[in-house]
């Protein structure tokens, strides 16, 4: 690939990362709002379904951001190997950072729901 194509691919991948992180944050925010406003009123089956959908959607976009970040790191390394002076690059650990932080966000969201429902004392 030419340098122009790699730069375009890197910019497109950065857009995909931003979109995935934005959607992830929207999903987590929605879950937290439901936990705060309705957490105590949910039946166990409703909580299970809601939490399963939350987990699946949040994981999907979290892993999407991780994969896109790894692709961006690879593209950035290719640009560097070509001797490009393009000022934007992705360090290798960016994907891992995104994955770890997003997983912590999911765990903390579950903890928030658990605390909102009153812990183990709630039916």
MOMOSUL-V552479 format. One record per residue. N is the residue number from 1. RES is the residue in three letters. OMEGA is omega in radians with two decimals (* if undefined). Layout:
N;RES;OMEGA + N;RES;OMEGA
//
This chain:
1;UNK;3.10 + 2;UNK;3.13 + 3;UNK;3.12 + 4;UNK;-3.14 + 5;UNK;3.12 + 6;UNK;3.09 + 7;UNK;3.11 + 8;UNK;3.10 + 9;UNK;3.12 + 10;UNK;3.11 + 11;UNK;3.11 + 12;UNK;3.13 + 13;UNK;3.08 + 14;UNK;3.08 + 15;UNK;3.10 + 16;UNK;3.10 + 17;UNK;-3.14 + 18;UNK;3.13 + 19;UNK;3.14 + 20;UNK;3.12 + 21;UNK;3.12 + 22;UNK;3.12 + 23;UNK;3.08 + 24;UNK;-3.14 + 25;UNK;3.09 + 26;UNK;-3.14 + 27;UNK;3.13 + 28;UNK;3.13 + 29;UNK;3.12 + 30;UNK;3.13 + 31;UNK;-3.14 + 32;UNK;3.09 + 33;UNK;3.10 + 34;UNK;3.13 + 35;UNK;-3.10 + 36;UNK;-3.04 + 37;UNK;-3.00 + 38;UNK;-3.03 + 39;UNK;-3.11 + 40;UNK;-3.06 + 41;UNK;-3.10 + 42;UNK;3.00 + 43;UNK;-3.13 + 44;UNK;-3.14 + 45;UNK;3.10 + 46;UNK;3.11 + 47;UNK;3.14 + 48;UNK;-3.13 + 49;UNK;3.13 + 50;UNK;-3.12 + 51;UNK;3.11 + 52;UNK;3.09 + 53;UNK;3.09 + 54;UNK;-3.11 + 55;UNK;-3.12 + 56;UNK;-3.12 + 57;UNK;-3.13 + 58;UNK;3.11 + 59;UNK;-3.12 + 60;UNK;-3.10 + 61;UNK;3.05 + 62;UNK;3.13 + 63;UNK;3.06 + 64;UNK;3.10 + 65;UNK;3.11 + 66;UNK;-3.12 + 67;UNK;3.13 + 68;UNK;3.11 + 69;UNK;3.07 + 70;UNK;3.09 + 71;UNK;3.12 + 72;UNK;3.10 + 73;UNK;3.12 + 74;UNK;3.12 + 75;UNK;3.11 + 76;UNK;3.10 + 77;UNK;3.09 + 78;UNK;3.10 + 79;UNK;3.14 + 80;UNK;-3.14 + 81;UNK;3.07 + 82;UNK;-3.11 + 83;UNK;-3.11 + 84;UNK;3.07 + 85;UNK;3.11 + 86;UNK;-2.96 + 87;UNK;-3.04 + 88;UNK;3.11 + 89;UNK;3.12 + 90;UNK;3.04 + 91;UNK;-3.09 + 92;UNK;-3.05 + 93;UNK;-3.14 + 94;UNK;3.13 + 95;UNK;3.12 + 96;UNK;3.09 + 97;UNK;3.12 + 98;UNK;-3.11 + 99;UNK;-3.10 + 100;UNK;-3.12 + 101;UNK;-3.14 + 102;UNK;3.10 + 103;UNK;3.06 + 104;UNK;3.08 + 105;UNK;3.11 + 106;UNK;-3.14 + 107;UNK;3.13 + 108;UNK;3.08 + 109;UNK;3.06 + 110;UNK;3.12 + 111;UNK;3.10 + 112;UNK;3.11 + 113;UNK;3.14 + 114;UNK;3.14 + 115;UNK;3.14 + 116;UNK;3.14 + 117;UNK;3.10 + 118;UNK;3.10 + 119;UNK;-3.06 + 120;UNK;-3.08 + 121;UNK;-3.12 + 122;UNK;-3.11 + 123;UNK;*
//
